[in-house]
Amino acid sequence: MNIYKNFSEEELVDAYIQWIDNSGKISKELEGVLIERGNLDEIIAKANHKKLVTKEKGRIAYEINKLVDKGIFFEDIQPMISSDILNEEELFNFILEKYVIFKSNYDNEKIDKQTLYKSFFGLIVGTFAGISFLQLIVTFLHAFHFFFLIPTYVICYLVIRKITGKTRDNLVVFISTFLATTFSAFLVFLVFKFSITD
């Protein structure tokens, strides 16, 4: 059965691109469907255009990312980038879309005094949250297992993320979460060990 018979034109374009990129030629099944529909040349033209657009978007995205890293704002970036392939509206929308993503990532990964202070505070609060959670589990189960560290890590991370407003992609947030989890486990383990000894 020829799987390409029920493909839409867009799906045929994507299939054509995949075959060309992977093996340099298309399968007989795909070629048969394109000839049968009478749009082989049209699909080839659309596939070539789509590849050009993809390459152009990659170039533009790279430029935007570099400019965002330099601290340049959207209002200044937008006039600096032009394209012979994307029309004005497509270019504006693409620049805006990528700017929002890259700026968000840049802000998230940025380490400043505020991030350091909030991460330190988050470390303290996260450690208490981790200790409370672990102590509750250990008291309930009368056992300490290292797989308890997974949910403890999640709890510490959620607390620190809430306080800092940044994800674990930020190095300081990642380290704070790791330390909060480690401190929680160490302290609860000591308490558990002494309670058994007594």
ChimeraX attribute file (.defattr): number of C-alpha atoms within 10 A of each C-alpha:
attribute: neighborCount
match mode: 1-to-1
recipient: residues
	/A:1	5
	/A:2	10
	/A:3	9
	/A:4	16
	/A:5	15
	/A:6	10
	/A:7	12
	/A:8	10
	/A:9	14
	/A:10	12
	/A:11	12
	/A:12	21
	/A:13	20
	/A:14	17
	/A:15	18
	/A:16	24
	/A:17	21
	/A:18	15
	/A:19	14
	/A:20	14
	/A:21	11
	/A:22	9
	/A:23	9
	/A:24	10
	/A:25	13
	/A:26	17
	/A:27	12
	/A:28	10
	/A:29	13
	/A:30	19
	/A:31	15
	/A:32	16
	/A:33	19
	/A:34	21
	/A:35	11
	/A:36	11
	/A:37	10
	/A:38	11
	/A:39	13
	/A:40	19
	/A:41	11
	/A:42	13
	/A:43	19
	/A:44	16
	/A:45	12
	/A:46	18
	/A:47	21
	/A:48	15
	/A:49	13
	/A:50	15
	/A:51	13
	/A:52	14
	/A:53	15
	/A:54	12
	/A:55	12
	/A:56	16
	/A:57	19
	/A:58	12
	/A:59	12
	/A:60	18
	/A:61	18
	/A:62	12
	/A:63	15
	/A:64	25
	/A:65	19
	/A:66	12
	/A:67	19
	/A:68	21
	/A:69	13
	/A:70	9
	/A:71	11
	/A:72	14
	/A:73	13
	/A:74	17
	/A:75	9
	/A:76	10
	/A:77	16
	/A:78	15
	/A:79	9
	/A:80	11
	/A:81	13
	/A:82	13
	/A:83	13
	/A:84	9
	/A:85	13
	/A:86	15
	/A:87	10
	/A:88	12
	/A:89	9
	/A:90	12
	/A:91	19
	/A:92	15
	/A:93	11
	/A:94	15
	/A:95	20
	/A:96	17
	/A:97	12
	/A:98	18
	/A:99	21
	/A:100	13
	/A:101	11
	/A:102	19
	/A:103	20
	/A:104	14
	/A:105	18
	/A:106	16
	/A:107	14
	/A:108	19
	/A:109	18
	/A:110	14
	/A:111	14
	/A:112	10
	/A:113	8
	/A:114	10
	/A:115	21
	/A:116	15
	/A:117	12
	/A:118	21
	/A:119	25
	/A:120	19
	/A:121	16
	/A:122	26
	/A:123	26
	/A:124	19
	/A:125	17
	/A:126	30
	/A:127	30
	/A:128	17
	/A:129	19
	/A:130	28
	/A:131	23
	/A:132	15
	/A:133	19
	/A:134	24
	/A:135	21
	/A:136	13
	/A:137	15
	/A:138	17
	/A:139	12
	/A:140	9
	/A:141	10
	/A:142	11
	/A:143	12
	/A:144	18
	/A:145	12
	/A:146	8
	/A:147	8
	/A:148	14
	/A:149	17
	/A:150	10
	/A:151	14
	/A:152	25
	/A:153	22
	/A:154	14
	/A:155	20
	/A:156	29
	/A:157	26
	/A:158	18
	/A:159	21
	/A:160	29
	/A:161	21
	/A:162	13
	/A:163	18
	/A:164	21
	/A:165	14
	/A:166	23
	/A:167	18
	/A:168	18
	/A:169	12
	/A:170	18
	/A:171	15
	/A:172	22
	/A:173	28
	/A:174	18
	/A:175	14
	/A:176	25
	/A:177	28
	/A:178	18
	/A:179	18
	/A:180	29
	/A:181	28
	/A:182	16
	/A:183	19
	/A:184	25
	/A:185	24
	/A:186	13
	/A:187	15
	/A:188	20
	/A:189	20
	/A:190	11
	/A:191	13
	/A:192	17
	/A:193	13
	/A:194	10
	/A:195	9
	/A:196	10
	/A:197	7
	/A:198	5
